[in-house]
Structure formats: C-alpha cells, structure tokens
Amino acid sequence: MSALLRRTDAASRAKASELGPELASRIDEVRALFVKDALSRVLS
C-alpha cells in the first residue's frame, strides 16, 4: 500500500484509495479476534 501511495500517477493513487477501507476493515477483524482471545483468557 505504501508503494502505491508513493507513486504520483493517478491509477496508483486510485488503487491505494480503494484498498484503504478494505485494509482497515481487515485490521478491525484481526483486532476483534485478539480482543476476544484476550477476554477469554482473562475470564477463564
């Protein structure tokens, strides 16, 4: 993603802006898994 953001052509910038929200949602999913795992460890 950072490679796309460093490029100055419009196609690369557009691709990076499309990938941003998808990447953010994936990170949220992974974070939720870690939180659930941590909570289950604390509560068990």
Secondary structure, DSSP 8 states (H G I E B T S, - for coil): -HHHHH--SHHHHHHHHHHHHHHHHHHHHHHHHHHHHHHHHHH-
